[in-house]
Amino acid sequence: MKIGLVARCLNTAHVRGMGKYVMELLRQSGDDISWHLFADDPRHPLLHPEGPRFTPDIFEFRGDRLQLWEQLGLPMRARRMPLTLLHCTEGALPLWQPLPTVVTLHDTLAFEERPDTAGQRLYWDHVIPAALKRAAHVITISECSRRDILARWPELEPRLTVIHHGIETAYFAPPNAPIPATLQQALGGARYAVYVGGPMKRKRFDWAVQTLAAQPDPSLKLVACGFGANARETARQALPRELQGRVLFAEFLSDAELLALYRDAVAVLYPTLYEGFGFPAVEAQAAGTPVIFSPLGSLTELVGPLTTLVLENDLTAWAAALHEAATLAPAARADKAARAGAWAQGFRWEESYRRHLEVYRRVAAGR
């Protein structure tokens, strides 16, 4: 099969979030599939595995502000190529589908949080729902997202498949990179918790800071990940004076460095209010580190041996959970870590790719 893949999330300097998903589809694939990778920004590279099976295709199309790259440029370009199908990986797809089209609809947040303008109402309330109904197949990433999708479009049920994401294979092997030296120096040997989520409001960095402030141990620090340079400075300036030296902001971390950061942490704080799939909830446990989050949305599907569940607005419970993790006996943590490592095996990218391949073959057979 030759598959056209929307790979704009790989058309960047650093692969994050959704880009991990797309990159792993490419890495896990075998010689029976070749990929044509569509992207739209010539200012940046298109990152992908090496080899002749991967063809990058970065092209611009006027009118991207009106989603015309996606709605016209992409199908016009794809139809001229010998592709078996097109996979749109970013939750949107063209209404005009000249070849069988698969879409990954990660969640329904974009439909709920879209700007209230005439153009955005037309796009999210009419164009994308109509395009979903024409799709050959829809993939989503959790049972929670599946329920949200079917509540809006019940007619998609026969063509809707849940395929969980995976986590990096590095989480199943000994660490091969240290924490960056600058971060180690800033920590100065102090114990720390990790916050992953950046400045996005629903991720609730402020809640993680309040949880730290409520700790009885004034030497405990918090390492915050996911902030760009400007966001780091803004968040740093907004910190209470007494926490200025206790909250550190990590610059971009490789997967191996993030794994090392997790493994040495007393806990990972993940106070997000909604996720289609919460990578840190699985990654932390695979690394042998307690993770604290609320039983909301898809996170209820990611409860493992090192999870502590707390109500989203109970700061006392959050503070107690972090204190408990920070004072957990080494033997007890080691026992839970062993069980968590076995549990995390269910989130390997190999299994995720295998199920994608089943969808591709089903769609190809039904052309």
N, C-alpha and C positions, 0 to 999 in steps of 0.2 A: 504493500500500500504506500501511496505517496499522500501525505497529509499536509494540508495548509494549516498553519497555526498562527493565531494572533499572538505576537510575542513583544508587544510594546513594553511590557513590564521587564523585559530583558534589554531594552534599548536605553541603557543607563550605565552610570559608572559603578554602582553597587547594587547587587541583587538583594531585595528585601521582600518580606511578606508574600504577596502573590507571585513574585518572581521566583521564589523558591519552588513553588508548585510547578510552574511551567518548566523551570530548569530540570527538575527531577523527572518529568515526563520524558524529556529528551535524553537524560542520562540513563534511564532505566530501559530505554527501548533497544531492540536488537536489530540485526541486519535485515529483517523482513519489513522494516518501515524506514522510509526516508521522509524528511521534513522540509517544508518550504516555510520560512519564518518571516512573517509580515510585521513591519514596524514603520514608524512615521517620523523619526527625528534624526536627521543626518548629522546633527551636532554631536551625537553620542555614539559609542560603539553598540553593536548588538551582541551581547554575550551569549555564547552557546558552546557546547562540547565541540572538540575538534573532530574533523572527519568529513568525508565526501557526502555523508547522508544528510548534512545540515546545510541548507542554502539560505543565507540571509538576504532579505529583500526589503531595504529601507526606501520608502518612497513617500513623497509629500503629495497632498491633494488639497486644492484650494477649498476653503470653507470648513475647516476643521472645527471652528467655533460652533458650527451648526451640525456637528457630527457627520459631515459629508465624507470624510476619509473612511469612516466605518460604513456608512449607508450607501455610498456610491463607489468611491475609490477602491475599496477592498473587493466587493463582488465583481466589479469590472475587471480588475487585475486577475482575480482567482479564476474566473471563467475561461480565460485564455490559456490556462495551464492544465497539464494532464494530472489533475488532482483527484484522488478518490473521494475526499470529503474535506470540509473546512471545519476547524475547531476554534470557536471564539472563546477565549479563556477568561475574559474580564467581566462577565456578567451582562454584556450587551451584545447584540448581533444585528446584522442588516435585515431589513424587511424584505428586500429582494435577495433571494437565495438561489442563484443559478446552479448550485450543486448542493448535495446533502450537507446540512449544517448541524453541528453539535455545539452546544453552548454550556459553559460552566457558570451557573448562577449561584454564587457563593452564599448570598443571603438576599433579603428584600429591603435592606436599609436604604438603598438608593431611591427606591420608590416612596419610602416614608419620609426621607429627609431632603428630597429634591427642592431646589429653589422655587418659589412661587411666582414664576414668570410664565408668560404665554408660551414661549419656546420650550421651556423645561416641562411644562404641563403636557404639551403636545408630545414631546419625546418620551417621557416616562409613563404617562397615563394612556397613550394610544399607540405610538410607533413600536416601542419595545414589547408591550403585551401582544400586539398583533404578530410581531416577529417570533416571539416565543411559541405561538400557536402553529407557526409554520415549520419550526425546527424539527429535524429528524429525531433528535434526542436532547434531553436536558439532564445535566449532571449537577448535583449539589453535594455539599460537603458534610452535612449532619442531618440527623432526624429532625432536629429543631427547624433547620432551614426548609426541609421537606414539608413540614406542617405549615410553615408560613407561606410557602409557594402554593400549596394546594388550597389554602384558605382563600387565596386570590384567584387562582386558575385551576379549579378541580379537574378540568378536562385534560390537563397535562399528565395526570397520574400514570397512564400506560407508557408514557415516554419519559418518565422521571426516575433516575437512579441515584441513590446515596452512595458516594465513595468518599470515605474519610481520607484526609491528608495523611502524610507520613512525617517522620522527622529524619534528620541527617543520620547517615550510617555511623558518623563519628560518635554518636551517643551510645553506641553499642561496642565501643572499643576504648582502650586506655587513652587518656588525654595526650595530644601531641603538640600542644602549644601552651605557653604560660599566659597569664593575665598580662596585658601590655605594661611595660616598665613604668610609664608615667602614672598609670592608675595604681599600680602597686606602691609607688612612692607616696601618692596622695593618701592611700589607705594607712600607711605606716604601721602595718601589722594588726590593725584593729579588726574586730569582727564586723561583718556587714550583712545586710539584706539586699536583695536586688529587686528593682522595679523595672518591668518591661512594658512599654506601651507608648512612650513619647508624650507629646503635649495634647493629643486629641482629648476633648472634654470627656467623652464617655469612658475613656481609659482610666481617668481619675488619679492623676499624679498627686493632686492635692490631698486625696484620701491616704495615699501611701505616706506622704509627709506627716500628716496628722497621726498616723499609726506609729511612725518613728518617734514623734514628739511625746507620745504617751508611754514610752518605754521607761522602765525603772533604771535601766543601764544607760547612763549618759555617754558611754564610749561607743555604743553601737552606731554604725554608719549605714547610709543607704546609697547604693549605686544605681543611678537612673540611666536607662538605656533607651534609645530610639529618638533622641532629640537632635535636630540639625543645629548648625552653629548658632543661628539667630535665636532659635527656640531655647537653646541651652542658656544663652545669656539672659533672655527674658525671664526664664524660670528661676535662674540663680538670683537675679535681683529681687524677685518676689518672695524669696525665702525669709522667714522670720530671722532676726539677727542671731538668736541662740542656736539656729540650725545651719548657719552659713558654712561652718566647717565640717558638718556631719553629713551633708548631702553632696555627693560627687556625681558628675555627669560624664559618662563614658562617651568617647567619640566612636566612630563606626568600628564595630568589632566583627572580625571574621567568625564563621561558625565555630571554629576550634577555640578561639579566644572566648566566645560566649559560653561554650561548654566549660572551660576552665573557670570562668567567673561563677557559673552556677554551682560547680562542684565544691568551691570553697566557701559558699554563702551559708549563713544559718537558715535562710528561707528565701523564697521568691514571693513577693507581693504582687497579686494580679487582681486589682479591684475593679476591673472592667465591668460595665453594665450590660454589654452585649457583644458576642462574637459569633461569626458563622462557624469558625473553628479556632480554638485558642492554642496556638503552637506552644507558648510558654508553659501551659498546664501539663503538657506531655513531656516537653523537653526537660523541665526541672526534675520531674520524677525519674525520667530515664537517667539523669545525671546523679541521682541519689539524694536530691535536695527536697525538703518539704516545700509545698506550694500552698498558698492560702488564697482562696477565691470564694465567690458567692454562687449558689446553685441557680444560675440564670442561663436561659437559652441553651446553646449547645454545650456549655460547660458541664451540664449535668451528665453528659456522655463521656466526660474525661476525668471522672473521679477514680483515683487509684490509691494504692497503699500509702502514699506520702501526701495525700490531700487533706487539708483541713477546711471544712465548709463553714462559712459564717454569713449571717445576714448582711446584705449590702450596706445598710445604714446603722449598724450596731458597732460604733467605734470601740466601745469597751471590749466587745468580743474580738475585734480585729487585733487590738493591742494585746489581749491575753493570748491569742493564737500565736502571734509573733514571739512573745515572751516564752511561751511553751516550746516553740521550735528552737529558740536560741539557747534554751537550757535542757534540751533533749539529751539524754545519756548517749554516749557514742555507741554502745552496744545496741541500744534500741533503734537508733538511727540506721545502723548497719543492717539490722534485720529487716527493717522496712525498705531500705534501699535495695536489698536483694530481691524482695518481692516486687518492688516497683520496676526493677529492671526487666523481670520476666513479664510483667503486665505490659510494659511499653513495647515489647516485641510485636504486639498486635498493630502497631502504628509504623510499620516499615513501608518505605516508598515502593518496594518491590510489589507488595500486595496492592497498593493503590494503582500502580501502573497496570498490573495484570487485569484489574477490573475495568480500567479505561480501554484496554485492548479488546476486551469482550464487547464493549459498547461500539468501538470502531468497526469490529468485524460484523456485528449485527446490522449497523447502518449500511456498511458496504454491501452486505448480502441483500439488503432491501432496496437497492438503487433501482 
